Amino acid sequence: MSQEPAPMPTLEPPSLIEALLPVAVLVVLLGLSYYLFGDEASAGPNQIALLFCSLGAAFVALRRGYTLKEVREAAMDSVATGLSSIFILLAVGSLIGTWAMSGTLMAMVYYGLQILSPDYFYVTAAIICALVALSIGSSWTVAGTIGIGLMGIASEMRLDPAITAGAIISGAYFGDKSSPLSDATNLACVAAGAKLYDHIKETLWTSVPTLAATFVLFWLLGQPGEFDVSETSADIEAAVDVSLVAFLPLALVLALAVLRLPPFATIFLGALAGGLLAVLTNPDQVIAFVDDPELWPGFALLKGVWSAMATGYVSNTGHPGIDELLSRGGMASMLVTIWLILTALAFGGVVEKIGVLDRLIAPVIRAAKSTGALISSMVAAALGANILAADQYIAIVIPGRMFRTAFRARNLAPVVLSRAVGDSATVTSTLIPWNSCGAYMAATLGVATISFAPFCFFNLLNPLVTILFAFTGFRMLTTQGLEGEAAAEAGSAKSE
């Protein structure tokens, strides 16, 4: 008679000291990296620091009884979760290159200069990004398309790039976390067990006041005075053929995003559209970019688009400002950011495997004696997960899952938890330089995370607003209260 295999022994969770060790190593090494290298820390030093952090976490894992194979697989599985983000980054690099070559980027700058003013540029940038992100549900797509054009306009107006990036990100994240099309919004609902449209209704209570305060701050940061666009516009007209046709790749990207095509496919098709537009409308410029007289023109056009997608476009109009704006892009420009994401996710995978987040969050949940303290703990846990796991989705799922029982014990409706998750895990991800979201925004907008983070007013204020709601008791719906609201709405609809 065959015997059933003995069950695998359950490993004990790490002690508090062991859980704190990877955190301490992370804080010390990354702090030292920024002290020594400043804004250049993400160009290599942070990656080395994160590798050493992974070794520290692996040491704890081995002490707890995990094998090297298990540690390696945890790191690899975590890296695998970031592959979609990596491919989106590569697609954005290609898009920037072909849009610079096709004139799409310059058209956005040219027409933007005609209708925008330094007085209200920052607040307008935030409004535009908020509306588009709300429509398509993707902060990454907004930053990688419209955001690039707005950065170019700001450069021509001599406006602060860090504030501009903060405005773009603030608007984009409002739209992302408030849209039913957003994957982060849907994931927050799944993690908390909430219904999607109940969640969106509740998240607007915290998001709209935060966005209003954000608009006021960006309005105050506007630079008084008129900006004379005539000279810059004349330089652009002399260097580049500008027309509304150049907006076709942008229109295609927005249409595909509304149709819910995956982000990589949407952005990569936008890159191909930019290359095709360059070939059709300005083939001489593409051939001049290749600079190979012996090559057959058809192959030269193909090589030009191929090069712009791979290594970026280099402009030679003779106007230094325009050439600096248009010489950019290519998949190769994203490799340092991908390096950062890979090392950060490897560290996050080992940390999650050994239960560091669970060990640190559980005592916090037990110590929360009031609703305000509970939601404050939820926000802190989500921020900590973004820092340690370096991934927005992990920061949404793990705290959301762990706090469900505590919220249920206080009879709080699931939408209260999902709102807190969205107001913390979603928006704070872009404030962390080694988080995939922070790294993406820095690479796409060309501004270091540590520089734009202080100006991401929506992302900074939104967690504070949700904590304020908790301590005041405003919109702290209970399970019965939510059922009552639903019944009232149903009765109202029936009477109409």
C-alpha positions as CSV (number, residue, x, y, z in Angstrom):
1,M,0.0,0.0,0.0
2,S,1.6,3.3,-1.2
3,Q,2.0,6.1,1.3
4,E,1.0,9.6,0.5
5,P,4.0,12.0,0.4
6,A,4.5,13.9,3.6
7,P,3.4,17.6,3.3
8,M,6.1,20.1,2.9
9,P,7.0,21.9,6.2
10,T,5.7,25.4,6.5
11,L,8.5,27.9,7.0
12,E,8.3,30.3,9.9
13,P,7.8,34.0,8.9
14,P,10.9,36.2,9.5
15,S,11.4,37.8,12.8
16,L,10.9,41.6,13.0
17,I,14.7,42.2,12.9
18,E,15.1,39.9,9.9
19,A,12.2,41.7,8.1
20,L,13.7,45.1,8.9
21,L,17.2,44.1,7.6
22,P,16.3,44.4,3.8
23,V,14.5,47.7,4.5
24,A,17.6,49.1,6.4
25,V,19.9,48.0,3.6
26,L,17.6,49.6,1.0
27,V,17.4,52.9,2.9
28,V,21.2,53.1,3.6
29,L,22.4,52.2,0.1
30,L,19.9,54.2,-1.9
31,G,20.4,57.2,0.4
32,L,24.1,56.9,-0.1
33,S,23.6,56.6,-3.9
34,Y,21.6,59.8,-4.0
35,Y,24.1,61.6,-1.7
36,L,27.1,60.6,-4.0
37,F,25.5,60.8,-7.4
38,G,22.5,63.1,-7.1
39,D,20.2,63.1,-10.2
40,E,22.5,60.6,-11.9
41,A,21.8,58.0,-9.3
42,S,19.2,56.2,-11.5
43,A,21.7,55.9,-14.3
44,G,23.5,53.0,-12.7
45,P,24.3,53.5,-9.0
46,N,20.8,52.7,-7.9
47,Q,20.9,49.5,-9.9
48,I,24.0,48.4,-8.1
49,A,22.5,49.4,-4.7
50,L,19.4,47.3,-5.5
51,L,21.5,44.3,-6.4
52,F,23.1,44.5,-3.0
53,C,19.7,44.9,-1.4
54,S,18.6,41.7,-3.1
55,L,21.7,39.9,-1.7
56,G,20.7,41.1,1.8
57,A,17.1,39.8,1.3
58,A,18.5,36.5,-0.1
59,F,20.6,36.2,3.1
60,V,17.5,36.4,5.2
61,A,15.7,33.9,3.0
62,L,18.5,31.4,3.4
63,R,18.4,31.9,7.2
64,R,14.7,31.2,7.2
65,G,15.2,27.8,5.4
66,Y,14.6,28.8,1.7
67,T,16.8,27.2,-0.9
68,L,18.9,29.2,-3.4
69,K,16.6,27.8,-6.1
70,E,13.5,29.2,-4.4
71,V,15.1,32.6,-4.0
72,R,16.2,32.6,-7.6
73,E,12.8,31.6,-8.8
74,A,11.1,34.3,-6.6
75,A,13.4,36.9,-8.2
76,M,12.7,35.6,-11.7
77,D,9.0,35.4,-11.2
78,S,8.9,39.0,-10.0
79,V,10.9,40.2,-13.0
80,A,8.5,38.3,-15.2
81,T,5.6,40.4,-13.9
82,G,7.4,43.5,-15.2
83,L,7.9,42.3,-18.7
84,S,4.7,44.1,-19.9
85,S,6.0,47.4,-18.5
86,I,9.4,46.8,-20.1
87,F,7.8,46.2,-23.5
88,I,5.7,49.4,-23.1
89,L,8.9,51.3,-22.4
90,L,10.5,50.0,-25.5
91,A,7.4,50.9,-27.5
92,V,7.4,54.4,-26.1
93,G,11.1,54.8,-27.1
94,S,10.2,53.9,-30.6
95,L,7.2,56.2,-30.6
96,I,9.3,59.2,-29.5
97,G,11.9,58.5,-32.3
98,T,9.4,58.3,-35.1
99,W,7.2,61.1,-33.9
100,A,10.3,63.3,-33.8
101,M,11.1,62.3,-37.3
102,S,7.5,62.6,-38.7
103,G,6.8,66.1,-37.3
104,T,4.1,64.9,-34.9
105,L,6.1,66.1,-31.9
106,M,6.9,69.4,-33.5
107,A,3.3,69.9,-34.5
108,M,2.2,69.4,-30.9
109,V,4.8,72.0,-29.8
110,Y,3.9,74.5,-32.7
111,Y,0.2,74.5,-32.2
112,G,0.5,74.4,-28.4
113,L,2.6,77.5,-28.5
114,Q,-0.2,79.3,-30.4
115,I,-2.9,78.6,-27.7
116,L,-1.0,78.3,-24.4
117,S,0.5,80.9,-22.2
118,P,3.1,80.7,-19.4
119,D,0.5,82.3,-17.1
120,Y,-1.7,79.2,-17.2
121,F,0.4,76.5,-18.9
122,Y,1.0,74.3,-15.9
123,V,-2.7,74.2,-14.9
124,T,-3.7,73.7,-18.6
125,A,-1.3,70.8,-18.9
126,A,-2.8,69.1,-15.8
127,I,-6.3,69.6,-17.1
128,I,-5.5,68.2,-20.6
129,C,-3.8,65.1,-19.1
130,A,-6.6,64.6,-16.6
131,L,-9.3,64.6,-19.3
132,V,-7.5,62.3,-21.7
133,A,-6.4,59.9,-19.0
134,L,-10.0,59.7,-17.7
135,S,-11.1,58.9,-21.3
136,I,-8.6,56.2,-22.0
137,G,-7.7,55.0,-18.5
138,S,-3.9,55.0,-18.9
139,S,-1.5,57.4,-17.3
140,W,1.4,55.8,-19.1
141,T,-0.1,56.3,-22.5
142,V,-0.9,60.0,-21.7
143,A,2.6,60.7,-20.5
144,G,4.2,58.9,-23.5
145,T,2.2,60.8,-26.1
146,I,0.6,64.1,-25.0
147,G,3.1,64.5,-22.1
148,I,6.0,64.5,-24.5
149,G,4.5,67.3,-26.5
150,L,3.7,69.3,-23.4
151,M,7.4,68.9,-22.3
152,G,8.5,70.3,-25.6
153,I,6.2,73.3,-25.3
154,A,7.4,74.0,-21.8
155,S,11.0,73.9,-23.1
156,E,10.3,76.5,-25.8
157,M,8.6,78.7,-23.2
158,R,11.6,78.3,-20.9
159,L,9.3,76.9,-18.2
160,D,10.5,74.6,-15.4
161,P,10.6,71.0,-16.7
162,A,10.2,69.5,-13.2
163,I,7.0,71.5,-12.6
164,T,5.7,70.6,-16.1
165,A,6.3,66.9,-15.4
166,G,4.5,67.2,-12.1
167,A,1.5,68.8,-13.8
168,I,1.4,66.1,-16.5
169,I,1.7,63.3,-13.9
170,S,-0.9,64.9,-11.6
171,G,-3.5,65.1,-14.3
172,A,-2.7,61.7,-15.8
173,Y,-3.0,59.9,-12.4
174,F,-6.3,61.6,-11.6
175,G,-7.7,60.3,-14.8
176,D,-6.1,56.8,-14.4
177,K,-7.5,56.2,-10.9
178,S,-10.9,57.6,-11.7
179,S,-11.5,55.8,-15.0
180,P,-13.4,52.5,-15.4
181,L,-11.0,51.6,-18.2
182,S,-7.9,51.7,-15.9
183,D,-6.3,48.4,-15.0
184,A,-5.1,49.9,-11.6
185,T,-8.7,50.9,-10.8
186,N,-10.1,47.5,-11.6
187,L,-7.3,45.8,-9.6
188,A,-8.0,47.9,-6.6
189,C,-11.7,46.8,-6.7
190,V,-10.6,43.1,-7.0
191,A,-8.1,43.5,-4.1
192,A,-10.8,45.1,-1.8
193,G,-13.8,43.1,-3.0
194,A,-15.6,46.3,-4.2
195,K,-17.9,46.9,-7.2
196,L,-16.3,48.9,-9.9
197,Y,-18.8,51.8,-10.3
198,D,-19.3,52.0,-6.5
199,H,-15.5,52.4,-6.2
200,I,-15.4,55.1,-8.9
201,K,-18.2,57.0,-7.3
202,E,-16.4,57.0,-3.9
203,T,-13.0,57.7,-5.3
204,L,-14.3,60.9,-6.8
205,W,-15.1,62.2,-3.3
206,T,-11.4,62.3,-2.5
207,S,-10.0,62.8,-6.0
208,V,-12.0,65.9,-7.1
209,P,-11.1,68.1,-4.1
210,T,-7.5,67.0,-4.5
211,L,-7.5,67.8,-8.2
212,A,-9.1,71.3,-7.4
213,A,-6.3,72.0,-4.9
214,T,-3.8,70.8,-7.5
215,F,-5.1,73.2,-10.1
216,V,-4.9,76.1,-7.7
217,L,-1.2,75.3,-6.9
218,F,-0.3,75.0,-10.6
219,W,-2.1,78.2,-11.4
220,L,-0.1,80.0,-8.7
221,L,3.1,78.6,-10.2
222,G,2.4,80.1,-13.6
223,Q,4.8,82.8,-14.7
224,P,3.2,86.2,-15.3
225,G,3.9,88.0,-18.5
226,E,3.4,87.5,-22.2
227,F,5.4,85.0,-24.2
228,D,6.2,86.1,-27.8
229,V,5.8,83.0,-29.9
230,S,6.5,84.8,-33.3
231,E,10.2,84.2,-33.4
232,T,10.0,80.5,-32.2
233,S,7.1,79.8,-34.6
234,A,9.1,81.3,-37.4
235,D,12.0,79.1,-36.6
236,I,9.8,76.1,-36.6
237,E,8.1,77.0,-39.9
238,A,11.5,77.5,-41.5
239,A,12.9,74.2,-40.2
240,V,9.9,71.8,-40.4
241,D,6.8,71.5,-42.5
242,V,4.1,71.7,-39.9
243,S,0.5,70.7,-40.6
244,L,-2.5,69.1,-38.9
245,V,-1.8,65.9,-40.8
246,A,1.0,65.3,-38.3
247,F,-1.6,64.7,-35.6
248,L,-2.7,61.4,-37.3
249,P,-0.4,59.2,-35.2
250,L,-1.7,60.8,-32.0
251,A,-5.3,60.4,-33.1
252,L,-4.6,56.7,-33.8
253,V,-3.1,56.1,-30.4
254,L,-6.0,57.7,-28.6
255,A,-8.5,55.8,-30.7
256,L,-6.8,52.5,-30.0
257,A,-6.6,53.3,-26.3
258,V,-10.4,54.0,-26.2
259,L,-11.0,50.7,-28.0
260,R,-9.0,49.0,-25.2
261,L,-6.2,47.6,-27.3
262,P,-3.3,46.6,-25.0
263,P,-0.9,49.5,-24.2
264,F,2.1,47.9,-25.9
265,A,0.2,47.3,-29.2
266,T,-1.4,50.8,-29.0
267,I,1.9,52.6,-28.5
268,F,3.9,50.4,-31.0
269,L,1.3,50.9,-33.7
270,G,1.5,54.7,-33.0
271,A,5.3,54.4,-33.5
272,L,4.8,52.6,-36.8
273,A,2.2,55.2,-37.8
274,G,4.8,58.0,-37.1
275,G,7.4,56.2,-39.3
276,L,4.9,55.7,-42.1
277,L,3.8,59.4,-41.9
278,A,7.5,60.5,-42.2
279,V,8.0,58.3,-45.3
280,L,4.8,59.6,-47.0
281,T,5.1,63.3,-46.1
282,N,8.8,64.0,-45.9
283,P,10.9,61.2,-47.5
284,D,13.8,63.5,-48.2
285,Q,14.2,64.2,-44.5
286,V,14.2,60.5,-43.7
287,I,16.8,59.8,-46.4
288,A,18.9,62.7,-45.2
289,F,18.8,61.2,-41.7
290,V,20.2,57.9,-43.0
291,D,23.0,59.8,-44.9
292,D,23.9,56.9,-47.1
293,P,24.0,58.1,-50.8
294,E,24.8,54.6,-52.1
295,L,21.7,53.0,-50.6
296,W,18.6,52.6,-52.8
297,P,16.0,55.2,-51.7
298,G,13.4,52.5,-50.7
299,F,15.9,50.8,-48.4
300,A,17.0,54.2,-47.1
301,L,13.5,55.0,-46.1
302,L,13.2,51.7,-44.4
303,K,16.5,52.1,-42.6
304,G,15.5,55.6,-41.5
305,V,12.4,54.4,-39.8
306,W,14.2,51.4,-38.4
307,S,16.9,53.5,-36.9
308,A,14.5,56.0,-35.4
309,M,12.7,53.2,-33.6
310,A,15.9,51.5,-32.5
311,T,18.3,54.2,-31.5
312,G,16.4,57.4,-32.0
313,Y,16.2,60.3,-34.4
314,V,18.9,63.0,-34.8
315,S,17.7,66.3,-36.2
316,N,19.9,68.5,-38.3
317,T,17.8,71.6,-39.1
318,G,20.5,74.1,-38.3
319,H,18.4,75.5,-35.4
320,P,20.0,74.4,-32.1
321,G,16.8,74.6,-30.0
322,I,14.8,72.6,-32.5
323,D,17.5,70.1,-33.0
324,E,17.8,69.6,-29.3
325,L,14.1,69.0,-29.0
326,L,13.8,66.6,-31.9
327,S,17.0,64.5,-31.3
328,R,15.6,61.9,-29.1
329,G,13.9,58.6,-28.7
330,G,14.6,55.0,-29.7
331,M,14.4,51.8,-27.8
332,A,18.0,52.2,-26.8
333,S,17.2,55.3,-24.8
334,M,15.1,53.2,-22.4
335,L,17.7,50.5,-21.6
336,V,19.0,52.3,-18.4
337,T,15.4,52.5,-17.1
338,I,14.8,48.8,-17.9
339,W,18.0,48.0,-16.0
340,L,16.5,49.8,-13.0
341,I,13.2,48.0,-13.2
342,L,14.8,44.6,-13.5
343,T,17.0,45.1,-10.4
344,A,14.1,46.6,-8.4
345,L,11.7,43.8,-9.3
346,A,14.3,41.2,-8.4
347,F,14.7,42.7,-4.9
348,G,10.9,43.0,-4.6
349,G,10.4,39.4,-5.5
350,V,12.8,38.1,-2.8
351,V,11.2,40.4,-0.2
352,E,7.7,39.2,-1.0
353,K,8.8,35.6,-1.0
354,I,10.2,35.6,2.5
355,G,7.2,37.5,3.8
356,V,8.8,40.9,4.7
357,L,5.7,42.9,3.8
358,D,3.4,40.6,5.7
359,R,5.6,40.7,8.8
360,L,5.8,44.5,8.8
361,I,2.1,45.1,8.0
362,A,0.5,42.7,10.4
363,P,1.6,44.5,13.7
364,V,0.4,47.8,12.2
365,I,-3.1,46.4,11.5
366,R,-3.3,45.1,15.1
367,A,-2.2,48.4,16.5
368,A,-4.8,50.4,14.7
369,K,-7.5,51.3,17.3
370,S,-9.6,53.7,15.2
371,T,-10.9,54.0,11.6
372,G,-8.5,56.9,11.1
373,A,-5.5,54.9,12.4
374,L,-6.6,51.9,10.2
375,I,-6.7,53.9,7.0
376,S,-3.5,55.8,7.9
377,S,-1.9,52.4,8.3
378,M,-3.3,51.3,5.0
379,V,-1.8,54.3,3.3
380,A,1.6,53.7,5.0
381,A,1.5,50.0,4.0
382,A,0.8,50.9,0.3
383,L,3.6,53.4,0.2
384,G,5.9,50.9,1.9
385,A,5.0,48.2,-0.7
386,N,5.7,50.7,-3.5
387,I,9.1,51.3,-2.0
388,L,10.0,47.7,-1.2
389,A,8.3,45.8,-4.0
390,A,9.0,48.5,-6.7
391,D,5.8,47.6,-8.4
392,Q,2.4,49.3,-8.4
393,Y,0.4,46.2,-8.8
394,I,2.0,44.4,-5.8
395,A,1.4,47.6,-3.8
396,I,-2.3,47.4,-4.7
397,V,-2.9,43.7,-4.2
398,I,-0.9,42.9,-1.0
399,P,-2.1,45.7,1.3
400,G,-5.6,45.4,-0.2
401,R,-5.7,41.7,0.6
402,M,-4.2,42.0,4.1
403,F,-6.5,44.9,5.2
404,R,-9.8,43.3,4.1
405,T,-10.4,41.4,7.3
406,A,-9.6,44.5,9.5
407,F,-12.0,46.7,7.4
408,R,-14.7,44.0,7.6
409,A,-14.3,43.7,11.4
410,R,-15.1,47.5,11.6
411,N,-18.1,47.0,9.3
412,L,-16.6,49.3,6.7
413,A,-17.8,48.9,3.2
414,P,-15.4,47.4,0.6
415,V,-15.4,50.6,-1.3
416,V,-13.8,52.4,1.6
417,L,-10.8,50.0,1.4
418,S,-10.7,50.2,-2.4
419,R,-10.7,54.0,-2.3
420,A,-7.9,54.0,0.2
421,V,-5.9,51.6,-2.0
422,G,-6.4,53.8,-5.1
423,D,-5.6,56.9,-3.1
424,S,-2.3,55.5,-1.9
425,A,-0.9,52.5,-3.8
426,T,-1.8,53.9,-7.3
427,V,-0.7,57.5,-6.9
428,T,2.4,57.1,-4.8
429,S,4.0,54.6,-7.2
430,T,5.3,57.3,-9.5
431,L,7.1,59.1,-6.6
432,I,9.6,56.3,-6.1
433,P,12.6,56.5,-8.5
434,W,13.1,52.7,-8.6
435,N,9.4,51.8,-8.8
436,S,8.5,50.9,-12.4
437,C,6.1,53.8,-12.5
438,G,8.6,56.4,-11.3
439,A,11.2,55.0,-13.6
440,Y,8.9,55.1,-16.6
441,M,7.8,58.7,-16.0
442,A,11.4,59.8,-15.6
443,A,12.5,58.1,-18.8
444,T,9.5,59.2,-20.8
445,L,9.4,62.9,-19.7
446,G,13.2,63.3,-19.4
447,V,13.1,64.6,-15.8
448,A,14.6,62.7,-12.8
449,T,11.9,61.3,-10.4
450,I,13.6,63.1,-7.5
451,S,13.1,66.4,-9.3
452,F,9.5,66.1,-10.4
453,A,8.2,64.3,-7.3
454,P,7.8,67.5,-5.2
455,F,5.5,68.9,-7.9
456,C,3.2,65.9,-8.3
457,F,0.7,67.7,-6.1
458,F,-2.2,65.4,-6.8
459,N,-0.1,62.3,-6.0
460,L,1.2,63.9,-2.8
461,L,-2.1,65.3,-1.5
462,N,-4.5,62.4,-2.4
463,P,-3.2,60.1,0.4
464,L,-3.5,63.0,2.9
465,V,-7.1,63.7,1.8
466,T,-8.2,60.1,2.3
467,I,-6.6,60.1,5.7
468,L,-8.5,63.4,6.5
469,F,-11.8,61.8,5.5
470,A,-11.0,58.8,7.8
471,F,-10.3,60.9,10.9
472,T,-13.4,63.2,10.3
473,G,-15.6,60.2,9.5
474,F,-16.7,61.7,6.2
475,R,-17.9,59.1,3.6
476,M,-16.8,56.2,5.9
477,L,-19.5,54.0,4.5
478,T,-20.5,50.9,6.4
479,T,-21.8,47.8,4.8
480,Q,-25.4,48.7,5.8
481,G,-24.9,52.3,4.7
482,L,-23.8,51.3,1.3
483,E,-26.8,48.9,0.9
484,G,-29.1,51.8,2.0
485,E,-27.6,54.1,-0.6
486,A,-28.1,51.5,-3.3
487,A,-31.7,51.0,-2.3
488,A,-32.4,54.7,-2.3
489,E,-30.8,55.1,-5.8
490,A,-32.9,52.2,-7.1
491,G,-36.1,53.7,-5.7
492,S,-35.3,57.1,-7.2
493,A,-34.6,55.6,-10.6
494,K,-37.9,53.6,-10.4
495,S,-39.9,56.7,-9.6
496,E,-38.5,58.5,-12.6
